[in-house]
Amino acid sequence: MRILDLGKTDYGPAWDIQKDVAEEVVGGGEDTLILVEHAPVLTLGASFHEENLLMTPEEYRRRGIEVVRTDRGGDVTYHGPGQLVIYPVFNLKRHGQDLHKWMRDLEEAVIVLLDQVGLSGLRFAPHTGVWLRPQSDSGQAPLRKVAAIGVKVRKWVSIHGVAINCNNDLSPFGLIVPCGIIGYGVTSLSESLGRSFSVQDAKAPAVASFEKVFGA
């Protein structure tokens, strides 16, 4: 598994790199894990519904948030500084050739990452992604989403991927209906741990979790 760390890169240039890497993998190249931190951007997936944007695109742009249509699955989500975005450009023929399994494996990679830092991640069917329960709660408060997942598979090579909230400002999620899910908020690793946990802090556990889940 090749690791490609793009650091802080705008969505557009990172997307161009991701497409180039995908062509390499389609042609037989090695699976590549791309790590990146984006400037503020809303990405609209293939299942996007207009009502999940609570403002006009122009109003978002005035706030410094780019709005981009993408071909990944899912609805609308937010990327921004302090969030680790992971694009696993993998050939699924090497990993079961099963889209449902792939999505569950991506969730498992996040759950393994969370376990490394002392948190218990949860699945919340039928919603894709990984969730946390507030640490002080006895089980009554709604779960909060810590990682969003959306992919597209072409010729059995997966693109797009996972966004994990580390120490990002969560207020922009209040400007949308995240992933089209009503009634459930978002959280971050820092908020859940009660201490700062940065993108840089998350990178090594993220790579280790992918190594463990995918046998890289």
C-alpha positions, -999 to +999 in steps of 0.1 A: +000+000+000+015+033-011+009+063+012+004+097-005+002+126+020-010+158+003-010+179+034-033+209+030-046+209-005-078+224-020-105+200-032-100+205-069-062+198-071-066+168-048-094+155-070-072+157-101-044+138-082-069+112-071-081+106-107-046+102-119-039+077-091-071+058-100-060+054-136-027+040-123-045+015-101-069+005-129-038-002-149-024-025-123-007-001-099-005-006-062-033+004-038-028+040-027-039+057+005-042+094+000-043+116+031-053+153+028-068+183+047-090+205+026-099+242+026-136+247+035-158+230+009-192+214+006-193+183-016-226+172-032-229+135-038-248+116-064-278+113-040-278+151-032-311+167-024-314+205-028-333+209+005-302+198+024-284+230+016-298+255+040-284+285+021-277+293-016-243+284-031-236+321-033-242+326+004-218+297+012-192+312-010-195+345+007-187+327+039-156+312+022-170+278+016-167+263-019-196+242-032-186+213-055-207+186-072-190+152-071-198+117-084-194+099-050-223+082-033-243+100-006-257+135-001-239+167+011-211+169+035-185+194+047-147+193+045-124+218+062-093+225+082-088+201+111-105+172+093-086+143+080-098+131+046-087+097+035-090+086-001-082+049-004-078+043-041-079+005-040-085-022-065-114-041-049-105-073-068-078-076-041-103-070-013-133-092-019-148-075-050-179-068-030-192-032-026-212-038+006-181-055+021-160-025+010-182+000+028-183-021+060-145-025+058-141+013+055-162+017+086-141-010+104-109+009+096-123+040+113-136+019+142-101+005+146-086+040+145-109+051+172-101+022+194-064+031+191-071+065+207-095+052+234-129+057+217-156+032+208-169+038+173-204+025+163-222+016+131-257+031+129-276+012+102-290+020+077-267+051+077-232+047+063-204+061+085-191+059+120-207+073+151-199+081+187-220+083+218-213+113+241-188+100+267-208+112+297-241+098+285-257+067+299-272+057+265-301+081+260-285+109+240-285+106+202-254+093+185-231+119+168-213+112+136-175+114+136-167+100+102-186+103+069-180+078+041-189+082+004-173+064-026-175+056-063-163+024-078-152+022-115-136-009-130-135-022-094-113+006-083-127+028-055-123+066-053-134+092-028-135+078+008-136+088+044-137+122+063-128+121+100-134+151+122-103+157+143-101+192+157-122+210+131-147+238+137-180+219+137-203+249+132-203+247+093-222+214+097-251+235+111-253+252+077-264+220+060-283+188+067-251+166+069-255+135+047-292+143+046-297+128+081-321+148+103-320+147+141-284+136+147-254+159+152-217+156+145-187+154+168-149+153+165-121+133+181-111+164+201-146+170+214-151+133+223-117+129+239-118+162+258-085+173+245-069+185+213-064+158+187-051+171+154-051+158+118-014+151+123-021+131+154-046+110+134-024+101+105-004+073+120-034+056+136-053+060+103-025+043+083-022+015+110-059+009+109-059+005+071-029-018+074-048-040+099-081-041+081-068-046+046-037-066+053-014-041+037 
